[in-house]
């Protein structure tokens, strides 16, 4: 009476297991750009909301400037009559294009309406900012 597996059976089962792991890992790696893009859009929307509330609560104008892979938050220093950098955030795995640097006023409105495009290999999102401070994001084909 024979017990156990032969060397050939063990090698075949290991080859099947390795191919399944390979197929699963490539599927997950292909999804990484999608999740990076969605995370970046969520982060930018959250930052715009946070800056709006910062302007409301602190009573000073706040501005958001965008670069290719980051955004910065500036507050207006009334004594110096100049913008001061308050925060700089890098967004990984995406590129950002914006047509304007929106300024949030202490009364809750926005001057300098903005359209922000966030994109990578997986796709493209358009984030729009209305004069009332409403933020809308849409996936663009």
KEKE-3310 file (N, C-alpha, C; in steps of 0.2 Angstrom, whole numbers, plus 5000, padded with zeros to 4 digits):
npx = (5004:5003:5008:5006:5012:5019:5035:5033:5019:5018:5026:5018:5007:5012:5016:5004:4998:5008:5005:4992:4994:5002:4993:4983:4991:4994:4982:4978:4989:4986:4975:4979:4983:4970:4964:4973:4970:4957:4959:4967:4958:4948:4956:4959:4946:4943:4953:4949:4937:4941:4949:4940:4932:4942:4944:4932:4931:4943:4943:4950:4956:4959:4969:4971:4983:4988:5000:5009:5010:5006:4998:4996:4992:4988:4987:4981:4991:4986:4994:5006:5002:5002:5003:5005:5013:5004:5002:5009:5005:5009:5003:5002:5006:4997:4993:4990:4980:4976:4965:4965:4968:4959:4951:4946:4934:4931:4918:4912:4911:4918:4931:4938:4935:4937:4943:4948:4959:4962:4972:4978:4986:4975:4963:4953:4948:4937:4936:4926:4923:4912:4905:4898:4905:4903:4908:4911:4914:4918:4920:4929:4929)
npy = (4994:5010:5027:5045:5057:5057:5063:5069:5072:5081:5091:5095:5100:5111:5119:5122:5129:5140:5146:5150:5160:5169:5174:5179:5189:5198:5203:5210:5220:5227:5234:5243:5257:5262:5263:5271:5283:5285:5287:5299:5308:5309:5314:5326:5332:5332:5340:5353:5355:5356:5367:5377:5377:5380:5394:5399:5397:5403:5415:5421:5423:5409:5400:5387:5380:5371:5359:5349:5336:5339:5349:5365:5374:5390:5404:5420:5433:5446:5457:5457:5458:5447:5431:5416:5400:5387:5373:5359:5346:5331:5321:5305:5294:5300:5313:5331:5344:5360:5374:5386:5394:5392:5404:5404:5413:5422:5422:5411:5409:5407:5413:5414:5402:5384:5371:5355:5343:5326:5313:5297:5282:5274:5281:5296:5310:5324:5337:5349:5366:5376:5393:5394:5385:5372:5356:5345:5329:5320:5306:5306:5301)
npz = (5000:4995:5001:5000:4988:4972:4965:4953:4953:4964:4958:4947:4953:4960:4949:4943:4954:4955:4942:4944:4955:4948:4938:4946:4953:4942:4938:4950:4949:4938:4942:4951:4945:4944:4957:4962:4955:4958:4972:4972:4966:4976:4987:4982:4981:4994:5000:4994:5000:5013:5013:5010:5021:5030:5026:5030:5044:5049:5044:5034:5017:5007:4996:4983:4974:4959:4953:4942:4949:4961:4974:4982:4997:5001:5012:5014:5020:5029:5035:5028:5016:5006:4999:5009:5011:5016:5016:5008:4996:4989:4976:4972:4958:4948:4936:4936:4930:4930:4927:4934:4949:4962:4974:4990:4999:5015:5017:5011:4998:4981:4971:4955:4947:4945:4934:4936:4930:4933:4930:4924:4917:4918:4917:4916:4926:4929:4939:4945:4951:4958:4959:4971:4979:4977:4973:4960:4953:4939:4929:4914:4897)
capx = (5000:5008:5005:5009:5012:5025:5038:5029:5012:5020:5029:5013:5002:5016:5016:4997:4998:5012:5002:4986:4996:5004:4987:4980:4995:4994:4976:4979:4993:4982:4970:4983:4982:4963:4963:4977:4967:4951:4961:4969:4952:4945:4960:4958:4940:4943:4957:4945:4932:4945:4952:4934:4930:4947:4943:4926:4932:4948:4941:4955:4956:4963:4970:4973:4987:4990:5005:5009:5009:5005:4994:4998:4987:4991:4983:4983:4993:4984:4999:5011:4998:5005:5001:5009:5012:5002:5003:5010:5004:5010:4998:5006:5003:4993:4995:4985:4980:4970:4965:4965:4969:4953:4952:4940:4934:4929:4910:4911:4911:4925:4933:4943:4932:4942:4942:4954:4959:4966:4973:4984:4985:4969:4958:4953:4942:4936:4934:4924:4922:4907:4905:4895:4909:4901:4913:4908:4919:4915:4925:4929:4932)
capy = (5000:5016:5033:5051:5059:5056:5069:5071:5074:5087:5096:5097:5104:5117:5122:5125:5134:5146:5149:5154:5165:5174:5177:5184:5195:5203:5206:5215:5225:5231:5238:5248:5263:5264:5265:5278:5289:5287:5290:5306:5313:5309:5318:5333:5335:5333:5346:5358:5356:5358:5374:5381:5377:5384:5401:5401:5397:5407:5422:5423:5420:5403:5398:5381:5380:5365:5358:5343:5331:5341:5355:5368:5378:5396:5408:5427:5437:5453:5462:5457:5458:5442:5424:5412:5393:5383:5366:5356:5339:5327:5316:5300:5290:5304:5320:5336:5350:5365:5380:5391:5393:5395:5407:5403:5419:5420:5421:5404:5408:5405:5417:5410:5395:5380:5365:5352:5336:5321:5307:5292:5277:5270:5285:5304:5313:5331:5340:5356:5370:5381:5399:5393:5380:5365:5352:5339:5325:5316:5302:5308:5296)
capz = (5000:4994:5004:4998:4981:4969:4964:4947:4955:4967:4953:4943:4957:4961:4943:4943:4959:4953:4937:4947:4958:4943:4935:4951:4954:4936:4938:4955:4947:4933:4945:4955:4943:4945:4964:4963:4952:4963:4978:4970:4965:4983:4990:4979:4983:5002:5001:4992:5005:5019:5012:5010:5029:5034:5025:5034:5051:5051:5042:5029:5010:5006:4989:4981:4968:4957:4949:4938:4953:4968:4975:4988:5000:5003:5016:5013:5026:5028:5037:5023:5009:5002:5000:5013:5010:5023:5016:5001:4996:4983:4974:4968:4953:4944:4934:4937:4926:4932:4923:4938:4957:4966:4980:4994:5003:5021:5017:5009:4990:4977:4966:4951:4946:4942:4932:4937:4927:4936:4925:4923:4912:4918:4915:4917:4930:4929:4945:4944:4957:4956:4963:4978:4983:4976:4970:4957:4949:4934:4925:4907:4893)
cpx = (5004:5004:5009:5009:5019:5028:5035:5023:5013:5022:5023:5008:5006:5016:5009:4996:5002:5008:4996:4988:4999:4998:4984:4984:4994:4987:4976:4983:4990:4977:4973:4982:4975:4962:4968:4974:4961:4953:4963:4963:4948:4949:4959:4951:4940:4947:4953:4940:4935:4947:4946:4932:4936:4946:4937:4928:4938:4947:4946:4954:4961:4963:4973:4977:4989:4996:5005:5007:5007:5000:4996:4992:4990:4985:4985:4984:4991:4989:5004:5008:5001:5002:5006:5008:5010:5003:5005:5009:5005:5005:5002:5002:4998:4996:4989:4986:4974:4971:4965:4967:4964:4955:4946:4940:4931:4921:4908:4910:4918:4925:4938:4940:4937:4939:4948:4954:4964:4966:4979:4983:4978:4963:4959:4947:4943:4933:4932:4922:4918:4908:4903:4900:4908:4906:4910:4914:4915:4921:4923:4932:4937)
cpy = (5006:5023:5039:5052:5058:5063:5072:5075:5081:5093:5099:5102:5111:5121:5126:5130:5140:5149:5153:5160:5171:5177:5181:5190:5200:5206:5212:5221:5230:5235:5244:5255:5266:5266:5271:5284:5290:5290:5298:5311:5314:5314:5325:5336:5336:5339:5352:5360:5358:5365:5379:5382:5381:5392:5403:5402:5402:5414:5425:5420:5415:5402:5391:5381:5373:5365:5351:5337:5332:5347:5358:5373:5384:5400:5415:5430:5444:5459:5462:5458:5453:5435:5420:5404:5390:5376:5364:5349:5336:5322:5311:5296:5293:5310:5324:5341:5354:5371:5387:5389:5396:5398:5407:5409:5417:5420:5415:5403:5407:5410:5413:5403:5391:5374:5361:5345:5332:5315:5303:5287:5274:5274:5293:5306:5321:5333:5347:5359:5376:5387:5398:5388:5373:5362:5346:5336:5320:5312:5304:5302:5299)
cpz = (5000:4997:5001:4991:4978:4967:4958:4949:4959:4963:4949:4947:4959:4955:4942:4948:4957:4947:4939:4951:4953:4940:4940:4952:4948:4936:4944:4953:4942:4936:4949:4952:4944:4952:4965:4961:4956:4969:4977:4970:4972:4987:4988:4981:4991:5003:4999:4997:5012:5019:5012:5017:5032:5033:5029:5041:5053:5049:5037:5022:5010:4998:4988:4974:4966:4952:4946:4943:4960:4968:4982:4991:5003:5007:5014:5020:5025:5030:5031:5016:5004:5004:5004:5012:5016:5022:5008:5001:4989:4982:4970:4963:4948:4941:4935:4933:4928:4928:4927:4945:4960:4973:4984:4999:5010:5022:5013:5001:4987:4972:4962:4951:4943:4939:4932:4934:4931:4932:4926:4918:4912:4916:4917:4921:4929:4935:4944:4950:4955:4961:4970:4982:4981:4971:4967:4953:4945:4930:4917:4903:4888)
residu = (UNK:UNK:UNK:UNK:UNK:UNK:UNK:UNK:UNK:UNK:UNK:UNK:UNK:UNK:UNK:UNK:UNK:UNK:UNK:UNK:UNK:UNK:UNK:UNK:UNK:UNK:UNK:UNK:UNK:UNK:UNK:UNK:UNK:UNK:UNK:UNK:UNK:UNK:UNK:UNK:UNK:UNK:UNK:UNK:UNK:UNK:UNK:UNK:UNK:UNK:UNK:UNK:UNK:UNK:UNK:UNK:UNK:UNK:UNK:UNK:UNK:UNK:UNK:UNK:UNK:UNK:UNK:UNK:UNK:UNK:UNK:UNK:UNK:UNK:UNK:UNK:UNK:UNK:UNK:UNK:UNK:UNK:UNK:UNK:UNK:UNK:UNK:UNK:UNK:UNK:UNK:UNK:UNK:UNK:UNK:UNK:UNK:UNK:UNK:UNK:UNK:UNK:UNK:UNK:UNK:UNK:UNK:UNK:UNK:UNK:UNK:UNK:UNK:UNK:UNK:UNK:UNK:UNK:UNK:UNK:UNK:UNK:UNK:UNK:UNK:UNK:UNK:UNK:UNK:UNK:UNK:UNK:UNK:UNK:UNK:UNK:UNK:UNK:UNK:UNK:UNK)
# end
